Amino acid sequence: MILDCVTVGDMGVNCYLVGDANELIIIDPGDDAAHIIEHIEDNGYGVRYVVLTHCHFDHIGAVWEVCQRTGARLLIGEKEADNYADRKVTLCGYFSSMPKMKEPDAYLAEGDVVQSGNFAFRVLETPGHTSGSICLLCEDCLLSGDTLFRGSIGRADFPTGDLRTLIASITDKLFTLPDYTKVYPGHGESSTIGYEKEHNEVYEWERRSCESMGRSS
């Protein structure tokens, strides 16, 4: 399986090119469309889909141009559809210039499969960073977007984010995956589920959240 990472933009987004070399999936082309396209052309790749883990500005900036140049279809989580159309959620125009937007070609829900040749990427709905965030799982590889990072978790203080929901997505869904599952996040270094179960700060956030609930009851 191809699993290339091209880091793009001022926010250092990890744009992944994954799957079959002739039918690749591009995950979160956030910026630097020319750089992404050059990587595709230099390697002779074919592209089938662009998939967004969520709709924040730093993950969507190059979507339109990459889709135009490659003919890829755009897929997003169905619960992210309203967010994608709302610049107060995408933050486009606030922290960056307003990108040219492309309408999604289809929507993804829990358990759906995005096929790239012989490789099947299963959709996991993991709300919390945004209300419609998703991850993709293929064999022992998890593309975690901004839900789970090495040693840390995504922010939950932007519009539609929710800390307790994010914690539940990580502890109740992602941490039930096998320890050997490799984690490829939207920013920063890769990890494994086993490492994160031992070292991630999510437990500290969970403790604070429980204490907060106790004080408010």
HELIX and SHEET records of a PDB file:
HELIX    1   1 ALA A   33  ASN A   43  1                                  11    
HELIX    2   2 PHE A   57  ILE A   60  1                                   4    
HELIX    3   3 VAL A   63  THR A   70  1                                   8    
HELIX    4   4 GLU A   78  GLU A   80  5                                   3    
HELIX    5   5 ALA A   81  TYR A   84  1                                   4    
HELIX    6   6 ARG A   87  THR A   90  1                                   4    
HELIX    7   7 LEU A  163  ALA A  168  1                                   6    
HELIX    8   8 SER A  169  LYS A  173  3                                   5    
HELIX    9   9 LEU A  174  THR A  176  5                                   3    
HELIX   10  10 ILE A  193  HIS A  199  1                                   7    
HELIX   11  11 VAL A  202  SER A  216  1                                  15    
SHEET    1   A 6 ILE A   2  VAL A   8  0                                        
SHEET    2   A 6 VAL A  13  GLY A  19 -1                                        
SHEET    3   A 6 LEU A  24  ILE A  27 -1                                        
SHEET    4   A 6 VAL A  47  VAL A  51  1                                        
SHEET    5   A 6 ARG A  73  GLY A  77  1                                        
SHEET    6   A 6 ALA A 106  LEU A 108  1                                        
SHEET    1   B 6 VAL A 113  SER A 116  0                                        
SHEET    2   B 6 PHE A 119  GLU A 125 -1                                        
SHEET    3   B 6 ILE A 134  CYS A 138 -1                                        
SHEET    4   B 6 CYS A 141  GLY A 145 -1                                        
SHEET    5   B 6 LYS A 182  PRO A 185  1                                        
SHEET    6   B 6 SER A 191  THR A 192 -1                                        
SHEET    1   C 2 LEU A 148  PHE A 149  0                                        
SHEET    2   C 2 SER A 152  ILE A 153 -1                                        
END                                                                             
